[in-house]
Amino acid sequence: MGVASAYDRWAPVYDMVFGPVFRRGRRAAIDAAERVGGRILEVGVGTGISLPHYRTDSRITGIDIADQMLDKARDRVKRLNLHHVERIAIGDAEALEFADASFDVVVAQYVVSAVPHPDRALSEFLRVVRPGGMIVITTRLGAEAGVRARIERALMPVTSRLGWRTDFPWSVYGDWAERHPQAELVERRPLPPLGHFSLVCFRRAPDAQDNHPTPVHAAIA
């Protein structure tokens, strides 16, 4: 089963099942994104459950690979008159259809552990965020060793069919960051209540010739 099909099946009950589970991570991601503000791309926007919680002076684009999830997001935008949401569209985290440095912030909530090729998605986030901008990720982090790690590996065939991985070590991020020195890790912290999920933030380093890059939202206003 593909990721899109898996999440289309979750669409009718996603908010009820996962809304409470991911509430604290969702709030932490939004708060981190709005410390930068401006043009924000939310990758894996799903049903749009986060959209009402962004400040109205932010300008949000939401993409997801699952069209039935997006139907709920579009309905939410219309029903709640979310004028700060500029666009809701089908999009692939591993092949973003945006120009380089298009956004001030990229937000990916519980997405990276679900895509087939996490490295590609992370590199795309880095490409479309401006120098000085932020990549904000909430993520499942698996155990590196021990009983929990063995259990997570054993559950992978089941959880992969449901749309995510349990066996997802920090090294996925750490190894990627080592290969992309312009991605500066600025925050990594476990999220309550149990710390199985974490907030991870990377800042894209300013270009060498531009120590004070113009924010995207100012440049295009």
N, C-alpha and C positions, 0 to 999 in steps of 0.2 A: 504493500500500500504506500503511495506517495504521501509526502507531507501535506500537500493541498487537500487530498482526499481525506486524510486523517482529521484535519482541522475542520473541513466542511462537515464531517460527521459530528464534531463537537459543537458546531455553531448553535443549535437550538438550546443547549444547556450550559454553554461555556461560562456565561456570567454567574450563573447559580453555583456551578461546581468550583470554578477557579477564582471567581471574584474575591471571596473572602480569603482564600489561601494566599493570593498574591497581593493583597491590599497594601501591606507595609512596603513591599518591594516597589510597587507601583508609585506610592507616595515618595519614596526615597529617590526614585529615578526622575520623577517630575521636578522635585526640589533641586536635584543636581543639574538638570537641564536648564532650569530657569535662573540659576546663578550666572549663566551666560545669556540666555534668552535669544530673541531675534527669530530667525527662520529655523524651525525645528523639523527634522524628518523623523517620524516614528516608523521604524521598520518592524513589521509584524503587528500592525495596529489592531488586528483582529476585529472584534465587535465594537471597537472604539470606546471601550470602557474607561480609558484614561483621558479621553478628549475633553470632557467637561472640567477637568481639574487643572488644565493649563491656564495661565493668566491670559486675559483677553487681549493683551498687547503682544503676545507671542503669535507667530504665524506658522500654523501647523500643516504639514503634508503627511498623510498616513498611507502606507502601502501594506499589502499583504498578498500572499499567494493563493489564499482561499477565498473564492468569490462569495460564498454563502456567508462567511464571516463579515465580509465587506458590506453586504446588503444590510446587515444589522448596524454597522458603523454609519452608513449613509443615512439610515433611518434615524439614528441617534442625533446626527448632526442637524437634520431637518427638524426633528421633534423639539430639540432643545435650543434651536436657533444659535448654533455655535459658529458665529461669524468669523472667529479667529481661525477656523479650519479652512484652509485654502483649497485642499484637494484630497480626495480619497480615491485610490486607484490600485489596480492589480500591479504587483511588482515582485521581483525576485531578489532576495537579499544578496545573492551571489552575482547578480548582473544588474546593478541599479541603472536605470535609464535617466540619469542626471549628469550634468556637466561637472567637471572637477570643481571643488571648492564652492558648491552650490548652497551649503547650509552652515549655520553657526553651530548647530548641535545635531548629532545623530543619536537617537534613542532606540535601543533594541532590548525589549523586555522579554526574557525567557525565549529568545529566538536562536541564539548562537548554538545552543545544544540541540536544536531541532533540525538545523539545515544539514544537507548531506556533506558539505565541504566548509567547515567553519573558517578555515584560513581565507578562503575566497570572500566570504561575507565580511570578515574583519578588514580585509584589504579594500573592499569596496566602501566600507564605512569611512576608512581613512582617506580614500580618494575624494569623496564628495563633501567632506567637512573642510572648512576653510582653515588655513594656518592660524593657530591660536584658538581654534574651536575645540569642541569636546565630543567625545564618544562616550555615551552613558549606557551601561549594560547591566541588566539584572540577569543572573545566571545560576543555574545549578552547577555546583562544584562537587565532584565525586571525591571519595577518599583515595588517597594515594596508595595505601597498603592496609593490610589487616582484614578482619572479618567483614567489615562494611564494604571494603573494596571488592572482595570476592562475591558478596551478595549482589552488589551493583552490576558486576560483569555478568553474573548469572541471569539477572533480570533484563539484560539488554534486548534479547529477542522479542520479549513481550512489550517493553516500553517503546521500542522503536516503531512497532506497529501502531502504538497509540499516539505517536507524534513527537517523542522526545527520547533523549538518552539518559540513563542513570550513570553509566560509566563515562564521566567527563571530567578529567583531572585539570588542575590549574595549568599544567604544562601546555595545554592547547593555547592558552593566552600567553604564557611566559615565552614559549618558543617562538610564537608569532612576533611578539614584541622585540625579541632579540634580532629578528630578521628585518624589522622595520624601526630603526632607531628614531625616526621622526614621531613615533607613537610613544609618548611619555606617560607612564603609569602614575597617576596622581591620587588614586584612591582605590583601596580594596578592603572591604569590610563585610563580615557576615551579617546577615539580616535576621532579626528575631522572627519567630520565637526559638527555633532550634539551630539556626546557623547553617542549614543545608543549602540555602541560597545566599548569594553575595551580590553586593553592589561593586561594580568594577568600572572605573573611569579612566580613559586615556585622553590626554591632550595632544593635539597635533602641534608639533613644534612650529613656531613662526619660521618663515623662510629666512635664510641667512641675510638676504638683502633687505628684509623688512621686519624689523624688531617690533613694530607697532602696526600690524596689519589692520586695514579698514574692515570693520565688520560687514558681512554680506548684507545684512538688513539695512545698513546705512547706505551702502553703495547702490542698492537698487531702489531705494525709496523714491 
